[in-house]
Amino acid sequence: MTNAAPQAPAAGPTPRAAYWALGLLASLNLLNYLDRFVVAPVLGDLKRDMGLSDSQLGALPTAFILVYMLAAPVFGVLGDRGSRTRTIAAGIAVWSLATMVSGLAHGYSHLLASRAIVGIGEAALVAIAPALLADLFPPQGRARVFAVFNMAIPVGAALGYVVGGVVGEHFGWRAAFFVAGAPGLALALASLWLPDPPRGIQEGARAVPAPAVRSGAGALGLYWDLLKRRPFMVVVLGYAAYTFALGGLANWMVEFLVRVRHVPQGHAARDFGLVVLATGFLGTVAGGWLADALQKRIAHAYIWFSGITTLLAAPLALLALTAAAPSVYLPAIAAAELLLFMSTGPVNAVIVNMVSPLERASAAALTMFVIHLLGDVPSPLLIGFLSDRLSSGPADPHGLAQAVLIVPGAVLLGGVIWLFAARGGATAER
């Protein structure tokens, strides 16, 4: 009796294909955040043209995030079991068309609905891309890979502020939505040519299904299994506090500069956009490279690094929101944003390394669900609500000045939770 010849392992993607895919996925993520934040610098125009309250303005990003986080688990299952490239392409087309439709809105309900639909499309990319990247690149150096992918977040957000602020100021807020949405249709077509390697190919022998996958559990069983993993959920809860803070800053900082610091709208959007662009690019890249270097020398360095940099950002965020002089608050917000963005690559590398390659899209989707449910779903709405309640009238900036002070507290909480996770060794790979 002779033994059958072992099957040759599946061929992995070539480095050229992997880096091309990383570039395209990073470009898509940039457009994702441009579409998401193009509304922030035109809040004043929407308030005036549609007669909206701050609570209604705060509900716009909240509606987007609610739909986004509810769609993410669906795309997580599709990403673990179906074609990742076709699903991403469909999502891009949906969010791009919905952004353009936002420019046609003639009432608040129409605008709210179109912004909510943007969330369906963007959930596809954010749920699936981390799993796809993990199958394109080996575990060592993943902080740098995710730093490149997530570097598009601040760059895209900054471009959203610039497009919304500059185009809105010169051509109106409707034109800003058209300019933001149109490029996505071309990128949707290009994404059909993304490589889609076998799941777990980079792990080889370590690509073992998780218990919920081996038992044949359905999607709900897999998500329940992930929720029961304490180390994973501690990291995700820290990410939720971090997202609460960033969501509050991203959606209200331009309006804060206009109302509280009396900066003209176009200048406020430009200045904050440039701060986010510079600090996001430098912070995300530097954080990814530094964390990879430390990971070779220190156990659980990814999460230690994320916790320390986030903790250091808390007092700087408080100073940025309380100092009256531009010579103080602009450097403070730049330093706080720089430190916050440094943790983006490492914490995402932690998350994909903690789970089986066969459940990574689901883990990313669950992460997105939790961090938005507890993070930037409530923070813009809560800041708007507190602003309305603490103001004596529409022209009173006191309410907004007080409401944004919940942001530094959330930054502090995120850093503390991540340090707790690091101390407990909560980042061991499966």
C-alpha positions as a Python dict, from the first residue, in 0.01 Angstrom:
ca = {
    (1, 'M'): (0, 0, 0),
    (2, 'T'): (145, 333, -101),
    (3, 'N'): (76, 670, 48),
    (4, 'A'): (-82, 931, -174),
    (5, 'A'): (148, 1213, -270),
    (6, 'P'): (84, 1522, -62),
    (7, 'Q'): (-88, 1805, -237),
    (8, 'A'): (123, 2106, -321),
    (9, 'P'): (32, 2408, -111),
    (10, 'A'): (-171, 2674, -280),
    (11, 'A'): (41, 2948, -433),
    (12, 'G'): (32, 3276, -249),
    (13, 'P'): (6, 3615, -414),
    (14, 'T'): (318, 3762, -569),
    (15, 'P'): (468, 4062, -389),
    (16, 'R'): (377, 4279, -686),
    (17, 'A'): (11, 4169, -668),
    (18, 'A'): (5, 4214, -290),
    (19, 'Y'): (141, 4568, -301),
    (20, 'W'): (-87, 4663, -591),
    (21, 'A'): (-383, 4540, -386),
    (22, 'L'): (-262, 4731, -80),
    (23, 'G'): (-241, 5049, -288),
    (24, 'L'): (-590, 5005, -430),
    (25, 'L'): (-743, 4915, -93),
    (26, 'A'): (-575, 5216, 67),
    (27, 'S'): (-715, 5437, -213),
    (28, 'L'): (-1060, 5294, -152),
    (29, 'N'): (-1027, 5357, 220),
    (30, 'L'): (-925, 5716, 144),
    (31, 'L'): (-1238, 5765, -65),
    (32, 'N'): (-1441, 5593, 206),
    (33, 'Y'): (-1340, 5858, 460),
    (34, 'L'): (-1363, 6146, 213),
    (35, 'D'): (-1727, 6054, 150),
    (36, 'R'): (-1785, 6012, 520),
    (37, 'F'): (-1649, 6350, 630),
    (38, 'V'): (-1748, 6573, 340),
    (39, 'V'): (-2060, 6662, 540),
    (40, 'A'): (-1872, 6798, 846),
    (41, 'P'): (-1757, 7133, 698),
    (42, 'V'): (-2100, 7210, 549),
    (43, 'L'): (-2295, 7163, 874),
    (44, 'G'): (-2338, 7541, 904),
    (45, 'D'): (-2478, 7563, 550),
    (46, 'L'): (-2719, 7274, 614),
    (47, 'K'): (-2828, 7433, 943),
    (48, 'R'): (-2905, 7762, 766),
    (49, 'D'): (-3060, 7626, 442),
    (50, 'M'): (-3276, 7357, 603),
    (51, 'G'): (-3337, 7522, 942),
    (52, 'L'): (-3186, 7232, 1135),
    (53, 'S'): (-3101, 7206, 1504),
    (54, 'D'): (-2765, 7084, 1634),
    (55, 'S'): (-2934, 6760, 1740),
    (56, 'Q'): (-3050, 6704, 1381),
    (57, 'L'): (-2701, 6781, 1251),
    (58, 'G'): (-2554, 6536, 1502),
    (59, 'A'): (-2799, 6270, 1383),
    (60, 'L'): (-2655, 6275, 1027),
    (61, 'P'): (-2330, 6094, 1114),
    (62, 'T'): (-2516, 5885, 1370),
    (63, 'A'): (-2761, 5755, 1105),
    (64, 'F'): (-2469, 5671, 877),
    (65, 'I'): (-2283, 5484, 1150),
    (66, 'L'): (-2594, 5298, 1271),
    (67, 'V'): (-2658, 5153, 926),
    (68, 'Y'): (-2286, 5097, 874),
    (69, 'M'): (-2247, 4894, 1191),
    (70, 'L'): (-2565, 4692, 1130),
    (71, 'A'): (-2449, 4605, 777),
    (72, 'A'): (-2095, 4511, 888),
    (73, 'P'): (-2183, 4167, 1038),
    (74, 'V'): (-2361, 4070, 715),
    (75, 'F'): (-2056, 4161, 510),
    (76, 'G'): (-1834, 3984, 764),
    (77, 'V'): (-2010, 3654, 688),
    (78, 'L'): (-1994, 3719, 313),
    (79, 'G'): (-1625, 3804, 344),
    (80, 'D'): (-1545, 3477, 521),
    (81, 'R'): (-1751, 3260, 288),
    (82, 'G'): (-1791, 3426, -53),
    (83, 'S'): (-1611, 3636, -312),
    (84, 'R'): (-1437, 3923, -139),
    (85, 'T'): (-1364, 4124, -455),
    (86, 'R'): (-1720, 4131, -592),
    (87, 'T'): (-1862, 4221, -251),
    (88, 'I'): (-1618, 4510, -210),
    (89, 'A'): (-1696, 4638, -563),
    (90, 'A'): (-2071, 4635, -497),
    (91, 'G'): (-2023, 4823, -171),
    (92, 'I'): (-1816, 5097, -334),
    (93, 'A'): (-2079, 5152, -604),
    (94, 'V'): (-2357, 5179, -343),
    (95, 'W'): (-2179, 5433, -124),
    (96, 'S'): (-2065, 5646, -419),
    (97, 'L'): (-2415, 5671, -565),
    (98, 'A'): (-2563, 5747, -222),
    (99, 'T'): (-2312, 6028, -167),
    (100, 'M'): (-2412, 6188, -498),
    (101, 'V'): (-2781, 6149, -412),
    (102, 'S'): (-2712, 6345, -89),
    (103, 'G'): (-2645, 6645, -311),
    (104, 'L'): (-2999, 6623, -447),
    (105, 'A'): (-3166, 6632, -104),
    (106, 'H'): (-3452, 6881, -71),
    (107, 'G'): (-3547, 6799, 286),
    (108, 'Y'): (-3398, 6662, 606),
    (109, 'S'): (-3552, 6315, 572),
    (110, 'H'): (-3410, 6277, 220),
    (111, 'L'): (-3064, 6385, 336),
    (112, 'L'): (-3078, 6159, 643),
    (113, 'A'): (-3178, 5857, 432),
    (114, 'S'): (-2906, 5907, 172),
    (115, 'R'): (-2637, 5948, 439),
    (116, 'A'): (-2761, 5628, 604),
    (117, 'I'): (-2735, 5433, 276),
    (118, 'V'): (-2370, 5543, 243),
    (119, 'G'): (-2312, 5324, 549),
    (120, 'I'): (-2426, 5008, 368),
    (121, 'G'): (-2160, 5044, 101),
    (122, 'E'): (-1877, 5143, 330),
    (123, 'A'): (-1940, 4846, 561),
    (124, 'A'): (-1839, 4609, 281),
    (125, 'L'): (-1489, 4753, 250),
    (126, 'V'): (-1417, 4791, 621),
    (127, 'A'): (-1537, 4441, 711),
    (128, 'I'): (-1356, 4257, 432),
    (129, 'A'): (-1036, 4452, 360),
    (130, 'P'): (-851, 4357, 686),
    (131, 'A'): (-903, 3985, 620),
    (132, 'L'): (-794, 4025, 258),
    (133, 'L'): (-478, 4212, 362),
    (134, 'A'): (-395, 3942, 618),
    (135, 'D'): (-399, 3684, 336),
    (136, 'L'): (-180, 3905, 117),
    (137, 'F'): (98, 3972, 372),
    (138, 'P'): (270, 3756, 638),
    (139, 'P'): (214, 3816, 1012),
    (140, 'Q'): (548, 3986, 1070),
    (141, 'G'): (522, 4347, 964),
    (142, 'R'): (142, 4362, 960),
    (143, 'A'): (141, 4680, 1169),
    (144, 'R'): (309, 4855, 875),
    (145, 'V'): (61, 4707, 625),
    (146, 'F'): (-234, 4824, 834),
    (147, 'A'): (-61, 5158, 886),
    (148, 'V'): (-55, 5211, 509),
    (149, 'F'): (-418, 5100, 474),
    (150, 'N'): (-533, 5316, 765),
    (151, 'M'): (-316, 5611, 667),
    (152, 'A'): (-596, 5673, 419),
    (153, 'I'): (-830, 5752, 711),
    (154, 'P'): (-677, 6088, 806),
    (155, 'V'): (-586, 6170, 446),
    (156, 'G'): (-940, 6091, 329),
    (157, 'A'): (-1094, 6276, 623),
    (158, 'A'): (-873, 6577, 552),
    (159, 'L'): (-974, 6572, 186),
    (160, 'G'): (-1335, 6549, 300),
    (161, 'Y'): (-1290, 6867, 503),
    (162, 'V'): (-1114, 7036, 211),
    (163, 'V'): (-1367, 6926, -52),
    (164, 'G'): (-1659, 7011, 174),
    (165, 'G'): (-1510, 7339, 287),
    (166, 'V'): (-1363, 7473, -37),
    (167, 'V'): (-1619, 7338, -285),
    (168, 'G'): (-1903, 7418, -44),
    (169, 'E'): (-1781, 7772, 8),
    (170, 'H'): (-1749, 7847, -367),
    (171, 'F'): (-2017, 7628, -527),
    (172, 'G'): (-2252, 7524, -246),
    (173, 'W'): (-2292, 7215, -34),
    (174, 'R'): (-2469, 7019, -310),
    (175, 'A'): (-2164, 7040, -536),
    (176, 'A'): (-1944, 6907, -254),
    (177, 'F'): (-2143, 6581, -245),
    (178, 'F'): (-2121, 6537, -622),
    (179, 'V'): (-1744, 6589, -626),
    (180, 'A'): (-1697, 6345, -336),
    (181, 'G'): (-1911, 6065, -481),
    (182, 'A'): (-1819, 6047, -849),
    (183, 'P'): (-1466, 5893, -828),
    (184, 'G'): (-1596, 5586, -647),
    (185, 'L'): (-1771, 5451, -955),
    (186, 'A'): (-1438, 5411, -1138),
    (187, 'L'): (-1270, 5252, -834),
    (188, 'A'): (-1561, 5008, -797),
    (189, 'L'): (-1477, 4870, -1140),
    (190, 'A'): (-1103, 4852, -1065),
    (191, 'S'): (-1166, 4657, -746),
    (192, 'L'): (-1299, 4360, -945),
    (193, 'W'): (-934, 4287, -1034),
    (194, 'L'): (-817, 4264, -672),
    (195, 'P'): (-642, 3933, -592),
    (196, 'D'): (-839, 3703, -360),
    (197, 'P'): (-594, 3441, -223),
    (198, 'P'): (-699, 3135, -21),
    (199, 'R'): (-792, 3221, 336),
    (200, 'G'): (-513, 3155, 582),
    (201, 'I'): (-244, 3104, 319),
    (202, 'Q'): (3, 3324, 507),
    (203, 'E'): (-29, 3117, 827),
    (204, 'G'): (23, 2774, 669),
    (205, 'A'): (-2, 2513, 943),
    (206, 'R'): (-139, 2769, 1188),
    (207, 'A'): (-446, 2833, 973),
    (208, 'V'): (-672, 2621, 1196),
    (209, 'P'): (-1045, 2697, 1212),
    (210, 'A'): (-1179, 2837, 1535),
    (211, 'P'): (-1406, 2609, 1745),
    (212, 'A'): (-1722, 2780, 1618),
    (213, 'V'): (-1611, 2724, 1258),
    (214, 'R'): (-1514, 2359, 1317),
    (215, 'S'): (-1850, 2284, 1480),
    (216, 'G'): (-2038, 2416, 1178),
    (217, 'A'): (-2200, 2698, 1374),
    (218, 'G'): (-2381, 2958, 1170),
    (219, 'A'): (-2306, 3327, 1158),
    (220, 'L'): (-2475, 3399, 1491),
    (221, 'G'): (-2280, 3118, 1656),
    (222, 'L'): (-1953, 3255, 1529),
    (223, 'Y'): (-2030, 3606, 1649),
    (224, 'W'): (-2139, 3473, 1988),
    (225, 'D'): (-1813, 3278, 2014),
    (226, 'L'): (-1614, 3596, 1942),
    (227, 'L'): (-1812, 3792, 2201),
    (228, 'K'): (-1722, 3535, 2468),
    (229, 'R'): (-1347, 3578, 2412),
    (230, 'R'): (-1248, 3814, 2692),
    (231, 'P'): (-902, 3917, 2562),
    (232, 'F'): (-1045, 4001, 2219),
    (233, 'M'): (-1333, 4201, 2364),
    (234, 'V'): (-1110, 4402, 2600),
    (235, 'V'): (-908, 4523, 2301),
    (236, 'V'): (-1229, 4603, 2113),
    (237, 'L'): (-1374, 4799, 2407),
    (238, 'G'): (-1061, 5013, 2420),
    (239, 'Y'): (-1103, 5070, 2048),
    (240, 'A'): (-1463, 5181, 2114),
    (241, 'A'): (-1355, 5453, 2360),
    (242, 'Y'): (-1089, 5566, 2111),
    (243, 'T'): (-1351, 5579, 1833),
    (244, 'F'): (-1590, 5776, 2055),
    (245, 'A'): (-1325, 6046, 2091),
    (246, 'L'): (-1220, 6056, 1726),
    (247, 'G'): (-1583, 6059, 1611),
    (248, 'G'): (-1661, 6356, 1832),
    (249, 'L'): (-1358, 6550, 1709),
    (250, 'A'): (-1410, 6463, 1343),
    (251, 'N'): (-1773, 6570, 1331),
    (252, 'W'): (-1765, 6880, 1551),
    (253, 'M'): (-1414, 7030, 1544),
    (254, 'V'): (-1472, 7251, 1239),
    (255, 'E'): (-1799, 7384, 1382),
    (256, 'F'): (-1625, 7429, 1720),
    (257, 'L'): (-1358, 7645, 1557),
    (258, 'V'): (-1625, 7851, 1378),
    (259, 'R'): (-1857, 7910, 1672),
    (260, 'V'): (-1627, 7907, 1973),
    (261, 'R'): (-1299, 8033, 1828),
    (262, 'H'): (-1463, 8258, 1563),
    (263, 'V'): (-1259, 8119, 1273),
    (264, 'P'): (-1421, 8169, 928),
    (265, 'Q'): (-1577, 7848, 798),
    (266, 'G'): (-1347, 7805, 498),
    (267, 'H'): (-1037, 7868, 709),
    (268, 'A'): (-1158, 7636, 985),
    (269, 'A'): (-1217, 7349, 742),
    (270, 'R'): (-882, 7411, 574),
    (271, 'D'): (-684, 7444, 897),
    (272, 'F'): (-833, 7139, 1066),
    (273, 'G'): (-812, 6942, 742),
    (274, 'L'): (-441, 7021, 711),
    (275, 'V'): (-382, 6923, 1075),
    (276, 'V'): (-559, 6590, 1023),
    (277, 'L'): (-373, 6531, 695),
    (278, 'A'): (-26, 6600, 836),
    (279, 'T'): (-68, 6431, 1173),
    (280, 'G'): (-262, 6138, 1028),
    (281, 'F'): (-1, 6065, 763),
    (282, 'L'): (298, 6102, 995),
    (283, 'G'): (134, 5944, 1297),
    (284, 'T'): (-6, 5639, 1120),
    (285, 'V'): (316, 5565, 929),
    (286, 'A'): (544, 5626, 1227),
    (287, 'G'): (318, 5422, 1455),
    (288, 'G'): (319, 5122, 1222),
    (289, 'W'): (695, 5119, 1178),
    (290, 'L'): (775, 5184, 1545),
    (291, 'A'): (530, 4919, 1667),
    (292, 'D'): (677, 4657, 1430),
    (293, 'A'): (1026, 4739, 1557),
    (294, 'L'): (915, 4712, 1921),
    (295, 'Q'): (724, 4388, 1857),
    (296, 'K'): (1057, 4216, 1785),
    (297, 'R'): (1184, 4307, 2133),
    (298, 'I'): (883, 4340, 2365),
    (299, 'A'): (598, 4096, 2426),
    (300, 'H'): (259, 4238, 2323),
    (301, 'A'): (429, 4555, 2199),
    (302, 'Y'): (145, 4640, 1959),
    (303, 'I'): (-109, 4691, 2237),
    (304, 'W'): (139, 4846, 2484),
    (305, 'F'): (231, 5101, 2217),
    (306, 'S'): (-135, 5180, 2142),
    (307, 'G'): (-221, 5226, 2509),
    (308, 'I'): (71, 5454, 2592),
    (309, 'T'): (34, 5683, 2290),
    (310, 'T'): (-343, 5716, 2347),
    (311, 'L'): (-294, 5793, 2717),
    (312, 'L'): (-44, 6067, 2632),
    (313, 'A'): (-297, 6224, 2391),
    (314, 'A'): (-563, 6284, 2661),
    (315, 'P'): (-417, 6597, 2831),
    (316, 'L'): (-325, 6745, 2493),
    (317, 'A'): (-685, 6700, 2371),
    (318, 'L'): (-811, 6880, 2684),
    (319, 'L'): (-570, 7168, 2624),
    (320, 'A'): (-676, 7194, 2258),
    (321, 'L'): (-1042, 7233, 2357),
    (322, 'T'): (-992, 7478, 2643),
    (323, 'A'): (-711, 7712, 2532),
    (324, 'A'): (-829, 8033, 2363),
    (325, 'A'): (-508, 8131, 2183),
    (326, 'P'): (-444, 7979, 1837),
    (327, 'S'): (-74, 7954, 1926),
    (328, 'V'): (-175, 7707, 2198),
    (329, 'Y'): (-480, 7518, 2073),
    (330, 'L'): (-352, 7448, 1720),
    (331, 'P'): (-24, 7283, 1835),
    (332, 'A'): (-214, 7097, 2107),
    (333, 'I'): (-470, 6947, 1870),
    (334, 'A'): (-191, 6860, 1625),
    (335, 'A'): (7, 6679, 1896),
    (336, 'A'): (-304, 6498, 2025),
    (337, 'E'): (-406, 6385, 1675),
    (338, 'L'): (-49, 6271, 1601),
    (339, 'L'): (-44, 6047, 1908),
    (340, 'L'): (-394, 5912, 1844),
    (341, 'F'): (-318, 5815, 1487),
    (342, 'M'): (-1, 5630, 1591),
    (343, 'S'): (-209, 5347, 1736),
    (344, 'T'): (-418, 5280, 1424),
    (345, 'G'): (-190, 5027, 1253),
    (346, 'P'): (-84, 4836, 1567),
    (347, 'V'): (-432, 4789, 1713),
    (348, 'N'): (-571, 4659, 1383),
    (349, 'A'): (-278, 4418, 1356),
    (350, 'V'): (-359, 4296, 1708),
    (351, 'I'): (-718, 4224, 1610),
    (352, 'V'): (-641, 4018, 1298),
    (353, 'N'): (-361, 3830, 1476),
    (354, 'M'): (-590, 3728, 1764),
    (355, 'V'): (-834, 3524, 1553),
    (356, 'S'): (-832, 3237, 1304),
    (357, 'P'): (-772, 3329, 938),
    (358, 'L'): (-1109, 3170, 861),
    (359, 'E'): (-1299, 3416, 1080),
    (360, 'R'): (-1109, 3741, 1024),
    (361, 'A'): (-1375, 3919, 819),
    (362, 'S'): (-1631, 3829, 1087),
    (363, 'A'): (-1397, 3950, 1362),
    (364, 'A'): (-1337, 4277, 1176),
    (365, 'A'): (-1712, 4317, 1125),
    (366, 'L'): (-1786, 4255, 1493),
    (367, 'T'): (-1514, 4501, 1587),
    (368, 'M'): (-1669, 4762, 1361),
    (369, 'F'): (-2013, 4695, 1508),
    (370, 'V'): (-1899, 4734, 1869),
    (371, 'I'): (-1669, 5033, 1826),
    (372, 'H'): (-1935, 5226, 1638),
    (373, 'L'): (-2222, 5122, 1865),
    (374, 'L'): (-2029, 5247, 2168),
    (375, 'G'): (-1812, 5501, 1987),
    (376, 'D'): (-1902, 5735, 1704),
    (377, 'V'): (-2272, 5650, 1694),
    (378, 'P'): (-2336, 5820, 2030),
    (379, 'S'): (-2055, 6079, 2037),
    (380, 'P'): (-2167, 6323, 1760),
    (381, 'L'): (-2530, 6296, 1872),
    (382, 'L'): (-2440, 6336, 2240),
    (383, 'I'): (-2225, 6642, 2171),
    (384, 'G'): (-2507, 6797, 1965),
    (385, 'F'): (-2761, 6716, 2238),
    (386, 'L'): (-2543, 6863, 2513),
    (387, 'S'): (-2473, 7170, 2299),
    (388, 'D'): (-2845, 7237, 2257),
    (389, 'R'): (-2916, 7187, 2628),
    (390, 'L'): (-2625, 7398, 2753),
    (391, 'S'): (-2680, 7690, 2513),
    (392, 'S'): (-2911, 7980, 2586),
    (393, 'G'): (-2994, 8016, 2215),
    (394, 'P'): (-2880, 7927, 1861),
    (395, 'A'): (-2611, 8199, 1863),
    (396, 'D'): (-2466, 8099, 2203),
    (397, 'P'): (-2137, 7907, 2161),
    (398, 'H'): (-2111, 7819, 2532),
    (399, 'G'): (-2299, 7491, 2494),
    (400, 'L'): (-2074, 7351, 2224),
    (401, 'A'): (-1761, 7465, 2413),
    (402, 'Q'): (-1874, 7257, 2713),
    (403, 'A'): (-2012, 6961, 2520),
    (404, 'V'): (-1684, 6878, 2343),
    (405, 'L'): (-1508, 6829, 2676),
    (406, 'I'): (-1635, 6471, 2688),
    (407, 'V'): (-1375, 6391, 2419),
    (408, 'P'): (-1058, 6401, 2636),
    (409, 'G'): (-1226, 6172, 2889),
    (410, 'A'): (-1293, 5914, 2620),
    (411, 'V'): (-930, 5933, 2503),
    (412, 'L'): (-812, 5868, 2860),
    (413, 'L'): (-1048, 5572, 2896),
    (414, 'G'): (-929, 5413, 2571),
    (415, 'G'): (-564, 5435, 2677),
    (416, 'V'): (-636, 5285, 3019),
    (417, 'I'): (-828, 4989, 2871),
    (418, 'W'): (-552, 4909, 2622),
    (419, 'L'): (-287, 4921, 2895),
    (420, 'F'): (-503, 4684, 3098),
    (421, 'A'): (-519, 4450, 2796),
    (422, 'A'): (-140, 4468, 2752),
    (423, 'R'): (-74, 4398, 3119),
    (424, 'G'): (-298, 4092, 3103),
    (425, 'G'): (-123, 3959, 2792),
    (426, 'A'): (-452, 3989, 2604),
    (427, 'T'): (-304, 3977, 2257),
    (428, 'A'): (-183, 3622, 2214),
    (429, 'E'): (-243, 3491, 1863),
    (430, 'R'): (-470, 3196, 1804),
}
